């Protein structure tokens, strides 16, 4: 699956960790990089749409296939 930089992914948490991130940062994430690999697998670098309680955005990697924490909802 590909997604252009600047597009928004809607994610659903599938693990306890993923569900916690969705509860804290929301289900929509902004794609910052689409051409990267994380732990050897193709991945998106995404950033939360809302700021954290510290006033910062949260960024993280989401594998394009078989991510253990998130499912991308189309």
matplotlib code that plots the C-alpha trace (Angstrom):
import matplotlib.pyplot as plt

x = [0.0, 1.3, 0.2, 1.4, 3.3, 0.9, -2.0, -3.9, -4.0, -6.9, -5.6, -7.1, -5.2, -4.9, -2.6, -2.8, 0.0, -1.7, -5.0, -3.3, -1.7, -5.0, -6.7, -4.0, -3.3, -6.4, -7.0, -5.8, -2.1, -0.3, 2.2, 5.6, 7.6, 6.4, 9.8, 11.3, 12.0, 11.7, 13.3, 13.8, 10.2, 8.5, 6.9, 5.4, 6.7, 3.6, 2.8, -0.2, -2.7, -3.1, -0.4, 0.4, -0.1, 3.4, 2.3, 4.3, 3.3, 3.9, 5.7, 6.1, 6.6, 3.8, 4.6, 2.8, 1.9, 1.5, 2.1, 1.8, 0.2, -2.0, -4.3, -4.7, -8.4, -9.1]
y = [0.0, 3.4, 6.8, 10.2, 12.5, 14.9, 12.4, 11.3, 7.7, 6.5, 3.8, 1.3, -0.1, -3.9, -4.4, -2.9, -0.5, 0.5, 1.1, 3.3, 5.4, 5.8, 6.8, 9.3, 10.8, 10.0, 7.7, 10.1, 10.4, 12.6, 10.8, 12.5, 9.9, 7.1, 5.9, 4.5, 1.1, 0.3, -2.8, -3.9, -3.6, -0.8, 1.7, 5.1, 7.7, 9.4, 12.2, 12.8, 15.4, 16.7, 17.8, 15.9, 17.2, 18.8, 20.7, 18.5, 16.2, 12.5, 10.7, 6.9, 4.2, 2.1, -0.9, -0.9, -4.6, -6.7, -4.0, -5.5, -2.4, -0.8, -1.6, 1.1, 1.6, 2.5]
z = [0.0, -0.8, 0.5, -0.5, 1.9, 3.5, 3.3, 6.4, 7.5, 9.7, 12.1, 14.5, 17.5, 17.5, 20.4, 23.9, 22.9, 19.7, 21.4, 24.0, 21.3, 19.5, 22.8, 23.5, 20.0, 18.0, 15.0, 12.3, 11.5, 9.0, 6.6, 6.9, 4.9, 2.6, 1.3, 4.4, 6.0, 9.7, 11.0, 7.4, 6.4, 4.3, 6.7, 7.0, 9.3, 10.7, 13.0, 15.3, 14.1, 17.7, 20.1, 23.2, 26.7, 26.4, 23.3, 20.9, 18.1, 18.5, 15.6, 15.1, 12.4, 11.1, 8.9, 5.6, 6.1, 9.3, 11.8, 15.3, 16.9, 14.1, 11.3, 8.6, 7.8, 4.2]

ax = plt.figure().add_subplot(projection="3d")
ax.plot(x, y, z, "-o")
ax.set_aspect("equal")
plt.show()
